Amino acid sequence: MHKHHSALGLASSLKPVQPVTLIRPHAARRAARFFVEKFPGKSIYAVKANPSPDLIALLWDSGITHFDVASIAEVRLVAGVAPEATLCFMHPVKAEEAISEAYFQHGVRTFSLDTEEELEKIMRATRNATDLTLCVRVRVSSEHSKLSLASKFGAAPDELRPLLMAARQAADALGVCFHVGSQAMTPAAYSDAMERVRVAIVSAGVTVDVVDVGGGFPSSYPGMEPPPLELYFDVIHKAFESLPVSYSSELWCEPGRALCAEYSSLIVRVEKRRGDELYINDGAYGALFDAAHIGWRFPVELLRDEPSQTKTHGFSFYGPTCDDMDYMVGPFDLPADVEAGDYIEIGMLGAYGCAMRTGFNGFGSVETIAVEDEPMVSLYTEVERAVPSNVVKL
């Protein structure tokens, strides 16, 4: 894999015709160490956020030993890249065949569920195994998060007592888990959810061995600047300590976005300008799925040897395919004199960017290059990228 000092240096020297994916291993390593050292429990990487084998290996080397897998394909992937890792099959609805393969072939012992039907399925598929960690998923609110995960999974309050009691009888270790939604913008999301966990545990009268607060830990995007992650950790720790089972339970979390968002960005070329609209060579069917389909705004930077002196302006993007849906409304703030032939870096695409790519119309990033400069924004360092200078460092 090629390596360059910076995104600007790469664009200036290579002048790529196709989009180029940039990776920053040092950024992912820093995020992993932050969670390993500061979260008051065990951090489990949610593979769906970015299933890159290189990233999985990097996280393992940085101290992430547990991985949240949601499909048998993810089980196989992580088992192949990090064979000593502990895999937690946290999708609440799984094929019986997937459960069986995960248990018997890949050593998976942790499974989530939100119904008695799923519990029965897990027990059948594992031939009534006695070494299972079973995590009952509680339905909680996503009101504090930018993307809801509140309606599809999770046992309702009136379902929890019998489900927890049944799972306690079957499990070697019983867990309670939840997910507050993606990009939780306040630590209150976790304190509210932990209160539901407390009520459920007290109502069922069961001993709980694991409390898993799931994912939702945010990254920073334009218009979405969250408070420091340490505040989230403090709120979670205090809520956990107030539970009647804290003395005997482990505390887990499942960061996805927070571990990988800063890992990757994308260099695109402007192929055409039409007023406030820029036609670029990646889009909704590539790494910018979220920008197109849910209006997610990503940080952008114009990559020129000579910095523009014009004021910034809000642009929208069209991607390269023939589809009208290949449109990113933005606004993406760039110098007002941006024109065809210019290169733009789009940041914070390590989470879900590469995971959502397709090959529609034959477009997409074909090369991945490591760079040594800092991400555009970071929750793990106060270092900000310097304004591009006239000197290109390679």
Buried (B, 14 or more C-beta within 10 A) or exposed (E): EEEBBBBBBBBBEBEBEBBBBBBBBBBBBBBBBBBBEEBEBBBBBBBBBBBBEBBBEBBBEBEBBBBBBBBBEBBBBBBEBBEEBBBBBBBBEBEEEBBBBBBEEBBBBBBBBBBBEBBEBBBEBBEEBEEBBBBBBBBBBBBBBBBBBBEEBBBEEEBBBEBBBBBBEBBEBBBBBBBBBBBBBBBBBBBBBBBBBBEBBEBBEBEBBBBBBBBBBBBBBBEEEBEEBEEBBBBBBBBBEEBEBBEEBBBBBBBBBBBBBBBBBBBBBBBEBEEEBBBBBBBBBBBBBBBBEEEBBBBBBBBBEEEBEEEBBEBBBBBBBEBEEBBBEBBBBBBEBBEEEBBBBBBBBBBBBBBBBEEBBEBBBEBBBBBEBBBBBBBBBEEEBEEBEEEBEE
